[in-house]
Amino acid sequence: MVKSKGQEMSDRDDRTVRLHRMEEKIDKLSEAVVAMARMEERMVTLFNRMDNFDSTIKKIDERMDEAEKQAIARGQKIAFAERFFWMICTGAVGLAFVYLR
């Protein structure tokens, strides 16, 4: 099959147009890959921040637990001291009544 010069030029133009469209699509794909890489970097950064936040919250929770334990122990000591104080006061009042009779 013999092609005329006009057909050959038309085929070249078609190939050039197709090649240009393919290049545009490849450019768009490369832009999409770059955008996905940026998003992945952002996600990694966010995950690292979340891990740091979780560890900080865990430390705060441990400190709160320790403070609660100390508060309970101090409360028990204060309760014992209060009872001891009232026992001494009651004994002193009773002793005062014994001597005042």
C-alpha positions in Angstrom: 0.0 0.0 0.0 1.5 3.3 -1.1 0.8 6.4 0.9 0.7 9.8 -0.5 2.8 12.6 1.0 -0.4 14.1 2.4 -1.3 10.9 4.2 2.3 10.6 5.6 2.1 14.1 6.9 -1.3 13.5 8.4 0.0 10.3 10.0 3.0 12.2 11.4 0.7 14.9 12.7 -1.5 12.3 14.3 1.5 10.6 15.9 2.7 14.0 17.1 -0.6 14.8 18.6 -0.9 11.4 20.3 2.7 11.7 21.6 1.9 15.2 22.9 -1.2 13.8 24.7 0.8 10.9 26.2 3.4 13.4 27.4 0.7 15.5 29.1 -0.7 12.4 30.8 2.7 11.3 32.0 3.3 14.9 33.3 0.0 14.7 35.2 0.9 11.3 36.6 4.2 12.5 37.8 2.5 15.5 39.4 0.1 13.1 41.1 3.0 11.0 42.4 4.7 14.0 43.8 1.5 15.1 45.5 1.0 11.7 47.0 4.6 11.7 48.3 3.9 15.1 49.9 0.7 13.7 51.5 2.6 10.7 52.7 5.3 13.0 54.3 2.5 15.0 56.0 0.9 11.8 57.3 4.2 10.5 58.7 4.6 13.8 60.5 1.1 13.7 61.9 1.6 10.1 63.0 4.8 11.1 64.8 3.1 14.0 66.5 0.3 11.6 67.6 2.9 9.2 69.0 4.5 12.0 70.9 1.1 13.2 72.2 0.2 9.7 73.3 3.5 9.3 75.2 3.0 12.7 76.8 -0.5 11.8 77.9 0.7 8.5 79.3 3.4 10.3 81.4 0.7 12.7 82.7 -1.6 9.8 83.5 1.2 8.1 85.4 1.9 11.2 87.4 -1.7 11.7 88.2 -1.9 8.1 89.5 1.1 8.7 91.7 -0.4 11.9 93.0 -3.7 10.1 93.8 -1.8 7.4 95.7 0.0 10.1 97.7 -3.2 12.0 98.4 -4.9 8.8 99.7 -1.9 8.0 101.9 -1.8 11.5 103.3 -5.6 11.4 103.9 -5.2 8.2 105.9 -2.4 9.8 108.0 -4.5 12.9 108.6 -7.5 10.8 109.6 -5.4 8.8 112.1 -3.9 12.1 113.5 -7.4 13.6 113.9 -8.7 10.5 115.7 -5.6 10.5 118.0 -6.1 14.3 118.7 -9.8 13.7 119.7 -8.8 10.8 121.9 -6.3 12.9 123.7 -8.9 15.8 124.0 -11.5 13.4 125.3 -9.1 12.0 127.8 -8.0 15.4 129.0 -11.6 16.5 129.4 -12.4 13.3 131.4 -9.3 13.8 133.5 -10.3 17.4 134.2 -13.7 16.3 135.4 -12.2 13.7 137.6 -9.9 16.2 139.3 -12.6 18.9 139.6 -15.0 16.6 141.6 
